[in-house]
């Protein structure tokens, strides 16, 4: 493909004129712009959006940085697809980087060096420090925080999240309506979804007893599985479990099958997120669905508006959660 220099030479104009024409500058005569567009179509020339600011002495790169956690979960894949589809429809290139606490600063620095127009970060905020935040504020970089349920809030910026409080309520109400009263928690992390779950229990005069909680944060840790074994093999086993995510629910499935605890006849299980494997479990998992695609799409819409000059007050928006009832829940026996 022709470079900007080669195309300008072929057209007999300066590189600045070519850049201005393709950025819709009013400094280029309509007839000249028409000729350049026709020539570009003929020879297959497409200007690079990243090159345009350099030829204008500053401006937009038509790119948005997207930082997302490197979890191999379909929820985050749905978010990325929602962001990508919306940004590309506006002619903006998403630059997506998987981050963790070790490479967060490196990835953020690379995006800043690229002169991105805006930043969308999913759950990467756990790794972002106060110094990072001050740097973003100083740059006045449009930022949208996405899919956060970690207790941190950023009221100076836009945010889009699942209504996790509602999601927790839906899970509790479903189990209560089935008749469960001794209900356990698979890693009861202090979040909005836990608050909603406990609030709904309290409205019915119920609580979660201390011996019905699994307080180990990572379902991949042997300690998590060991605690689940203790919980499900005890004499006062709960009749139902609400899990932090479908990943924790999968461990409960494994242990229940190992201990010959029948799901849902002897133990009902509710997950969270509706990951792609949830309907494939045996029996299929009842869970709270988070609409990752809608989250990503809305975040992209907000960042596009901010890049376009929207100066309205920051928005903190919630996407409704949805109860998906499958065969892992039933009345207690």
Secondary structure, 3 states (H helix, E strand, C coil): CCCHHHHHHHHCCCHHHHHHHHCCCCCCCHHHHHHHHHHHHHHCCCCCHHHHHHHHCCCCCCEEEEEEECCCCHHHHHHHHHHHHHHHHCCCEEEEEEECCCCHHHHHHHHHHCCCCEEEECHHHHHCCHHHHHHHHHHCCEEEEECCCCCCCCCCCEEEEECHHHHHHHHHHHHHHHCCCCEEEECCCCCHHHHHHHHHHHHCCCCCCHHHEECCCCCCCHHHHHHHHHHHHCCCCCCEEEECCHHHHHHHHHHHHHCCCCCCCCCEEEEEECCCCHHHCCCCCEEEECCHHHHHHHHHHHHHHHHCCCCCCCCEEEECCEEECCCCCCCCC
